[in-house]
Amino acid sequence: MKIRTLIYFIILSGTVIAQPQFSSMASMPGAFSRMGFGARGMGMGNAMSAVTEGNLVSYYNPALTVFQERNSFQTSYSFLSLDRSLNFLNFTRKFDFYSSKDSVKPRSTAGFSIGLINSGVTNIDGRDADGVQTGNLQTSENQFFLGLANKFSDKVAVGIAFKLYYYKLYEQITANAFGIDFGMIYKINEHFNLALMFSDLNSKYKWDTSPIYGTDGTTSENKFPLIKKIGLSYSNKESKILISAEFESSNGGTNIIRAGAEYNIIDRLYFRAGFDQFNLTNKDWPVKPSAGFSYFKQFGNIVAGVDYAFMIEQNSPSDMHIVGLSINF
């Protein structure tokens, strides 16, 4: 009998062993998917819902994809403590539709983003009821997403993202979830953007332990927290600076502020910094400062970039390091 009592407890409580953090939100389903996406976003404190410049991904707001300048491919790998893993993959593209061949200005613009977030824990010590070691166990949790957006005018863009979760917890114990994100961007002027987003509408894991317990097995559901965000960004091409901030509220009992900045210090070199998880409702909640950079180089029609971010994890033996590669073509 392999640690079945432990697995049963994990399923019923909704504990996410892959993400040891300091809050009730971390013990709610899908915690891995709320840590951020890639080196650029995490380096700016994940305050990206209103940012329409640079490489974009529908993870932060499905409406962003219509502002992607060139086809964008991004991938990132995270160095984490406690045998955890967190990896990202994304492709974003926009489409311009013209009224006629001679039209200079597009009649409308659409965009899509498709990607994957993979997380897991390895080297989990498995033991039987007598405490005898039975081998190492591992978990795998994944989110597949597809974001679609349309630009209705020069000022308004709306997007929707469909997300499929797959969680392999233990032997035949797995769970699936389907969720929806909805986002909107309003361009106030050439410098300021306003964003609104709702994340994980209707997302919930459904568990069935009968593959292990047979007729003694049970079924249960773990609902994801519904997240609502409002974001604001400021960019100035002359001063080469980008600043963004967000307020996030959830039915998990959190009210979070995050912010970030990016500075194009020299041609193709960007520095950024930010903070995440400043919780207005809990002073003991650990804030997560971050910093990073990107450097790009052109090879013919292809622009390749290296991304890096550092984020502090106060309740972890070591902090996060995220390295990534981006290609624009």
N, C-alpha and C positions, 0 to 999 in steps of 0.2 A: 504493500500500500504506500505509494509515493506521495508524500506531503499533500494529500488530498484535502485535509482540513484547512491547510494554509491557502490552497488555491480557492477553495469554496469561500473562505473569508474574504479574499481579495475580490472575488466577483461580486459578492453581496455588498461589500462596503464601497466599491468603486475606487479603491485605492490605486493610484497610478505609480507603481514602483519605479517606473523609468524616470520620473521627474521629482526627486526629493527637493521640495521647496518648503516654504514656511507658512502656507496658507491653506484654507479650505478649498480655494480654487484649484490648487494642485492636486487635491484628492478627488476632484470631479473629473468625469470622463473627458478624453481628448486634450489633456494638459500638454502633451508633446506638441500639439498643433498651435498652441498659443505662445510658444517661445520666440517666434519670429520666423523670418524667411531670408536666408542668405546673409552674406557678409555686409552688403551695403545697408540693408534695412536694419539689421541688428546693431551695426555700428552707429546708426542714427537713433538708437533707442526705440526702434520699431514705430516711430512717429511718421508713417509714410502714407496715410490714407488720402492726403491732399497733395502729394508730390507728383507733378506731371512731367518732370525733367529726368533725363537719364534712363537707365534700364528699369523697366516697370514690370510688375507682376500682379495678377488679379488677387493674390492672397491678401494684399493690404486693402484693396478696393477694386471690385470687378470693373468699375467704370474707368479705371486708369488706362486700360489697354489701348484706347483710341488715341492716346497721346504718344505712343511708342514711335520714335522717329524711324528706326530701321528694325529689321528682323533681329530679335534678341534671343540668344541662348545663354542660360546661366546654370551653373552647377556649383554646389558648395559642400564642403565636408567639415564637420565639427570635431574638435578634440575636447572630450568631456571626461570627467572623473567617474569613478564608481562603475566602470565597464559599460557606460552608456554610449549610444551612438545617435547622431542626428544629421541627416543628409537631405540635400535639396536638389531638385532638377526642374527646370522651367524653360518653356519656349513661348515668346510673345510676338504677335504680329498684328499690324493694322492694315485695313483696306480702305482706299479712297474710291468713291463712286462719283463719276462725272455725268453731267446731263448730256454732253456731247463730246466728240473727240477734240473739239477746239476749246473746250472749257478750261479755264485756268484754275478756278476755285472748285474744289470738290462739292458736289451736291450734298453728300453725307459721308461720314467716316464710321467704319465699324472696326472692331478689334477682338482678338481672342487670345487667351492665355491657357496653356495646358501644362500641368506639372505634377510633381510628386514630392511628398515629405515622408521620409522613412526614419523611424526611431526604434530603439530596442535596448535591451539589457542582456549581456552575456555573462557567463561564468557565475550563474546563480547556483549556490550549493544545494543540491537535492539530497534529501535524506528520507528514510522510511520511518515508520512509527516507533521503531526502537532506536532511532538516531544514527543508524548505519548509513554511510554515504552511498548514494545510488548513482552519482554522476552529476555532471553540470547541466543546468537547464538554461533556456534563453527565451526571451519574448521578442515579438516583432509587432510594431504598430505603424500603420501606413495611412496616408491620406492622398487620394487621387483627386485632382480638381480640374474643371474646365470652366473658364470664365468667358462670357460673351458680353460685348458692350456696343453701344451705338451713340454717336455724337449727334444730337438733335439740332444743335445750333452752335454758334461760336462760343457760347457761354455754358451750355448744359450738356452733360454726358451722363448716361445711365447704364448700369451693368448688372449682370446676375451671374453667379457662379454656382455650379453643381459639384458637390463633394461626396466622394464615396470613401468610407473608412473601412479598414480591415485590420482586426486585432487578433493575432495568434498568441494566446496566453500560455496554454499548457496542453500538450498532446492533442486531443481532439476538441479541446475547448477553444472556440473561436467566436468572434462576434463581428457583425457588420453594422454599418450605420450610413444613413444618407442624410445630407443636410444641404441647405441653400444659404448663400450669402447674397445680399442686395446692397448696391452702392450707388452713390450719385456724386458728381463733381459739378460745382458751380464756379466759373471763372469770374471773379468780381471785377478784375481788371488785368492788365498785363503782368502785375506783380503778385497779386493775392488770389488764392484758391480756397474755396470752402468745400468740405467733404462731409458726407453723411453715409453711415454704413451700419447694416445689421448682419450679424454673423451667427452661423449655426442655427438657423431656423429649422426646427423639427429634428435636430440631430439627437440620436440616442442609440446606445448599444443594447442589443438584445442577446441575453445569455441563456444557454441551455446546458445543464450539467449532466443530462441523462447519458451521454456517451461514456461517462466515467461511473456514475452512480446507478445507472439503469433506471428502474422504477422509482428509486429514491431521489432521483434528480429533480431539480426544479428549474423553472424559467423565471427570469427577472429582466428588468429594464433599468438602464442608467442613462438619465437625460443629461445632455451637454448644457452648460450654462448659455443662455441667450445673451449675446454681447451687442451693445449699441455704442457707436462711436460718432463723435463729431470732431473734425480736424480742420486746421488752418495752416496754410503754408505761404511763405513769402520768398520770392526769388528776384534777384537783380543781376542781369547778365553783365552789366558794366562793372559792378563790384565783385562779380563772380562768387556770390554767396547765396546759399539756400538755407532757410530756417523753417522748421515745421513743429507743430505741437498738436496734441490730441487729448481729448477727454473721453474716457471709456467707462461705461456703467454696465453692470451685469446683474442678473438675478442670483448670482452666487454671492452677493453681498459686498461687491467691490466698487469703488469709484477711483479710477486710476488716471493719473496725469503722466504723460510721456512727452519728451521733446528731443529734438536733434538739430544739428547744423552740419552743412557741408561747404567746404571752401576749395575752390579751384586755384590752388596756390601758384602753379605754373601750368603750362600747356600739358594736358592729359594726365596731370597728377592731382588727385583730390584727397583732402583730409576731412575727416568727419568725427563728430563726438555727439553723445547724447545720454539720456537716462530713461529707464523704463521702471514701471511698477511703483511709482510714488502714489501710495494709497491714502486718500483723504479720510477714509473711515477707519484706518488702523495705523497708528503711529509706529507700531512695532514691526510693521511689514517691511521687509528688506528691499530698499531701492537698488536697482541694477544699473550702475554707470557703464558706459561703453565708449569705445573709440575705434577708429580704423582708417584705412586708406584704400585707394584704387589707383592703378597706373595702367594706361592704355597705350598701345602701339599699333600703327597702321601697317598692314601688309596688303598692298594693292587695294582692292575693294573691301577687304575685311579688316575690322578693328578688333583686336584681341586685348583683353584686360585681365589683370590679376587683382583680386579683392582680398582684403583681410579685415577682420574685426576681433576685438577683445571685449568680453563682457564679464563683469564681476558676478560671481555666484557666492553670496555670503554664507550659505549653509552647505557648502560643498568643500571637499578637501582642496580643490584647485579651481581656477576660473576657466571660462570658456574661451577657446580660440577657434575662429571660423575662417577657413581659407576657401577661396572660390576662383572660378574661371568664367569669364563672360566673353561672348563672341557676337559681334554685330555685323550684319552683311545685308 
